[in-house]
């Protein structure tokens, strides 16, 4: 496809319309196409087209987006709004928008290769129906339907009843747990009182309020659970272009948690054709290696999904180049995931 900015034939998302080079080197022109794409993708689900920054509006500090909402305006995640001058939330520490189910261990979890979960036990998978990113390649994009409907609503009490003698761990993912982190923390505290050996795990984009994330991390780490960060991009402009949000807080929070307990962190990057290559992976890997060379790093093969439906799956050649780049950066525990998708 031809990039709408440089007019060159490139491996480009048809929906986004701009190539990696123009995003990084010609942001001023690329930005217009980026904003159009994100606005269009969010209108479908009645979500705010951009992060609200209304002067004098009510501020939400639950994540790095720090939405400032004017009267009647919703926050970026779609779960909070300014209602007559007060911050109103459709969720709380006692209730959340989510779905849950059981997975037999070992699961297809990205962190599974570095987990010592007992085979045959159960994982309670908790899928949060919200997110504070807007990834145009999202492979769990149907969380947006839950956000739009604002249901199903599940209480802490109901979810606690799902814990039985076979449940070895609980994994929060989505969407992203970030917009509903108070619920995740409350549930995790109460669940560990009911079953002290229960492991709590988290998969996240990492832009949570740092204080709250550290509170949950303490619970996860003490339970011998794992926190998996999606380090989607190294360059902030790529994050803004493809996920709609800055990734600065992601790297800040990852570094903070690594200093607390790097042995219970896992990082992952999706190898998006045309956008995430060995150059990007090398920069991410060097960042991780600077903190701890033993932190596991998963490189995941891409398949066409959501608004990046015209892109091919990751090639073996590109996956191998990214794998070598991560190893050359000094990381000791690198793994290719979704290898059945490699072409």
N, C-alpha and C positions, 0 to 999 in steps of 0.2 A: 504493500500500500504506500501511497505518496504522503509524506508528512505535510501537514497544512502550513507549516512555518517555512521549512527549508525547501519544500517542493521536490525532495529527493525520494527515490524508492527506498523504503526502509522496512524493517520488521516493526510495524506500528499497530497499536490497538486502534481499530476502526472507530470505536466509540470515543476514545480520548483524542485521537487525531494528530498527536504530536510525538516525535521521537525522543529518545533519551538525550541525544546530543543537544537538541534545541531546548529541552527542559533545563539542562545544566548550563548551556552557553548563551541561550537567547530567551531567558525567562520572561523578559518584558513582553515579548510577542506570544510566547507559549501560554502565559498566564490566562489570557482571554479565552483560549480554547479549553483550558483546564477548568475554569470557573463555569463555563457553559456545560461541560460534561457532568460535573458534580451536581450542579443545580438540577439538571434534567434527571439524573439518577435518583435524587432525593425526593423530587416532586411526586414520583410514582408511589411513594410510601407516606406522603403527607408529612415529611420531615423538614425541618428548617434547611433552607438551601445553603446556608453558611453559618459559621459560628457567630452568634449575636454579640455585638459589642456596642450596645446602645448606651450613650452617655447618660449617666445618672441612673442606669438600670440596676436591678438586683443582681448581685454577683454570686455565682456558684463556684465553690472552691474544691469540688469533688475530684476534678481532674485538671490536667494542664490546659485544657481549652478555656477554662475560667470564663464561662459565658456570662455576659451582662445583658439581662433581659429587661426590655421595656414592658409597659403594661400590656398584658395579654400575650406576650411573646414567649415562645418555647426555647429551651436550651437545645443544643446541638443533638444530644442523645434522644430527645423527644419525650423524656420522662419527667421533666420539671418545667415550670412556667412561672411567670410573674402574674399572680392573681390578686388584683386589687392592692398592689404594692407589697405583697408578701410572697415569699418563695413557696410555691405549692409543688408537692411531689406525688406522683401516682404510686410510688413505691416507698418503702421504709426499711428499717432494720428488722421489722417483723413480717414483712410481706414483700414478694418480688414477682416479676414476670419471668417465668421460666418453665421448662419442661425437664423431666428427669426419667431415667431408665437405668437398668442394670446391664453391665458388661461383664462377660466372663474373663477373668485374668488368665494369661496376659492379653491386654487389649492392643489396639492399633495406635495407642497413644505415642506421640513423638518421643516422649521421654522413656518409653518402655524398655529400650535396650540398656538403660542405665538404672533401672529400678529392680529391686529384689523382691517384688511382690510375689506372693505364694500362688503358684498355678492352681486354678480351680476355685479360688475365692472370687468374690465379686467386687466390682467397682461400681459405685453409685455415681453415674455421670449426670451432672447438673448443667443444663444448657440454658444460659441466661439470654433472654430475649431483648438485648439492647447492646449498643456499642457507641463509643465516642470517636471512632474512626469512620471513614466512608470509603473503604477499599473497593475499587472498581473491579477487582479480580476476586472478590470475596467468595470462598468456597462453602461458606455457611450462610449465604446471604438471606436465607429464609427467616433468619432471626428478625428481619425488618418487618415481617408480617406480624410477629408477636408484638413488636413495638407499636405498630399501627393499630392493632386491635386492643392493645394493653391488656392482654390476657394470653394464657391462663395465669391467674394470680394464685400463688402458692404461699402459704404461711410457713413460718419456721416450724411450728408444731406439726404440720402435715409432713414436711420434709424429714423431720426427726423420726417420724414413724416408719420411714423407709429404711432406716438402719436396722439390720438384723445381724445375727451371729455370723453370717457368711460375708458380710460387707467388710472388706479389708481397707478400702480407701474411698474417698470422695474426691472427684475432680470437677472443678468449676471451670467452664469454658463458655464459648458462645459463637457469635457476637463477641462480647467481652464482659467479664465480670465487673470491670471498673465502674460503670454507672450505677451499679447496685452493690458496691463493696460493703456498705454498712450491714446489709443483710447477710452477706457471705461471712463477715466477721462474727456477727451474732450467732448465726447457725453453727459455725465452726467451734466457738467457745462452748456452746451448749452440747453439741454432739460429742466433744471430747470428754465432757463430764459423764455422759451416758456410757461411752465406750472409750476408755483412756488409751487404748492401743490403736485407735482409728487414725489413719493417715489422711491428711488434708493436702490436696495438690491444686495448683492454679495454672491456667494457661492465659496469658495476657499480652496486650500490646505495650503495657508498661507505663502508660501516662497517668496513672492514678496519683491522687494526693499522696505525697511521700510519707507523711505521718501515718495515714491509714494503711498504706501498703506495708510499712514496717510493722505495724500492729498485726496484720494478717501473716506476714512472713514469719514472725516470731512463733505463731501457732503452727504454721506449716513446718518450719524447721524443727521445732520441738517434737512434732509428730513423725518426723523422718520423711515428710512429704517433699515433693519437688515443685519448684516454680519454673515454668517454661516461658521465656520471653520470646516473642516474635520480633527479631531484629530485622525488619522487613527491608530496610534500606540504610545505607550509611549517609548518603547525601540528603540534606533536609529538603532540597527542592524536589527530589524524587518522591519523598514522602508527601509533600504538599500536593504534588501533581497526581499521584496515584491513590493515596489514602486520604487526601483532603485535609490532613492535619500535620503539624510539626511533630518530629520524632525526638526533639531535644530531651524532653523529660524521660523518654524511654531509656536513653543511654545514661542519663543521670541516675535514674532509679536502679538500673542494672548494676552500675558501679557501686552504689550504696549497699545493695543486697550482697554483692560479691564480697565486700569487706566484712559483712556480718557472717556469711557462711557460703563460700563459693562452691562447696561440695554438693550443695542441694539446688544448684542452678543449672538450667539447660537453655541453650539458645538455638533458635531455628530461623532459617531463611528460605523463602520460596523462590526458586530459580525461574523468574518470569522472562520468557524469551523476548529479547529486544530491550529489556530494561534492567534486569538483575543478572550481571555477568561476573566473570572472574575478578574484574577490577573492583566491583562493589563488594564482592565476597571477601577479597583480600583485605580491604579496609575494615570491614566488620570483624574479621578474624584477628587482625592485629590489635584492635581494641580489646577483644576478649582475652587474647594472649597476654596483653599487658597486665590484666587483672589476675589471671590464673590460666596457665597453659593446659590445665587438666579439666577445665570446664567443657562439657560435651557440646558439640556443635552439629546440628542436623541440617543438611542441605536437602530440600524437598523438591521433587520433580513437580512441575506445573501441569495442570490440565485446564483446558478452556472452560471458563465459568463466568457467570454473571455478565458484566459489561466487557470483559476481555475474551469474548467468545470466538473471535476470529483468529486468535493466536494459536500456534501449534504447541504440542507438548514439548517439554525440555528434551534436547537431544543428548545421546550418550556422550558425544564429543564435548558439549558445553558442560555437562555435569562433571565429567572427568577433569576438565580445566578448572572448574570451581573447587572441586575436591582438592586438587593439587595446590591451588592458591591458598586454601585454608590451612593445609599442612605446612606449606612453605612459610606461612605467617607465624608458625610455631605451635599451633594447637596439636595436642596429642590424641584427642578423642573426637575425630570427625567421622560422620556417617552419612551416606546417601540414603534418603528415604523415598518411598513411592517408586522404587526402581522398576516396577512393572509398567510404569507409564513412559519410561525413557524410550525414545525411538532411534 
